[in-house]
Amino acid sequence: MTEVPGEGRHELLAAMNQSILDGDDEAADRLAREALAARIEPLEAIDRGFTPGLREVGRLFEDGEYFLPELVTAAQAMQAAMAVLRPVLGEQASERTLGRVVIGTVPGDIHDIGKTLVGTLLAANGFEVSDEGVDVPIERFVERARELDADLVCASALLTTTMAMQRDLVNAVRSAGLRARVLVGGAPVNQAWAEEIGADGYAENAAAAVDLARRTVPP
Ligand code: B12
């Protein structure tokens, strides 16, 4: 195992990006393994290799150059890379518990790649994470938060049409009288939206979500 410096690293990251654009799950799997062998951090491979490809696919879809089948195969390639990289992210898990977290994607929304990444990184950094999956009913978020006496409820939304569910979730958590703070995220979400709906925080990526969670849960 040798570290890949400069040019080689750049080429590997570019190939990861391309594997997503091509929807090539075999290449994505192989490149994820090559990254680990080359001691590239899994989060770097995800953030700088594969995710930019997925964002580009989103743009091409919006511009009408890619259609649903390409969106699906790109997502499958991303999942193939994540299947290799996620267990390694998880290995960093520490013994301490920094807080209990309920995480899920809001009702009507089945995007799970970003949500799963955030949940994995929170777990790897010492939070106890209960991942409820996608299309999670508001009542389910509330029920789980109550059962676990959760510190944080984290909601992901990827569609402008499902973002509104984050507002419903904030209201439901408050009216249930739970102490949990609500954090929101997802591609169309931003700080202004979080403030508008009275959420306790917003972060734009998984690493920032960990910082936010640490700041939000008192020691
Ligand atoms: C992959 C993908 C899919 C896959 C999802 C597969 C899966 N298992 O998740 C499939 C093909 C199923 C899909 C379906 C659809 N999709 Co889609 N999809 C995407 C795409 C290309 C990438 C999303 C992704 O995984 N990104 C990578 C991850 C790592 O990033 P992320 O999700 O943003 O998460 C990061 C941050 O946002 C943050 N974060 C995320 N969640 C949270 C939560 C908290 C609490 C915090 C703090 C942070 C945080 O951290 C994450 C890690 O860094 C986006 C394009 C885009 N720009 O997002 C379109 C996109 C979201 N989809 C879109 C659309 C329209 C659809 C469909 C309606 C298409 C259709 N006609 O059927 C359906 C909807 C299905 C549904 N009901 O949910 C549109 C949405 C447009 C809009 N304005 O609402 C987009 C933006 C594409 C586009 N440009 O048009 N999609």
Boltz pocket constraint, residues with backbone or C-beta under 6 A from the ligand:
constraints:
  - pocket:
      binder: B
      contacts: [[A, 51], [A, 54], [A, 55], [A, 57], [A, 58], [A, 59], [A, 61], [A, 62], [A, 68], [A, 71], [A, 72], [A, 74], [A, 75], [A, 108], [A, 109], [A, 110], [A, 111], [A, 112], [A, 113], [A, 114], [A, 115], [A, 117], [A, 118], [A, 153], [A, 154], [A, 155], [A, 156], [A, 157], [A, 158], [A, 159], [A, 160], [A, 161], [A, 183], [A, 184], [A, 185], [A, 186], [A, 187], [A, 188], [A, 201], [A, 202], [A, 203], [A, 204], [A, 205], [A, 206], [A, 207], [A, 209]]
      max_distance: 6.0
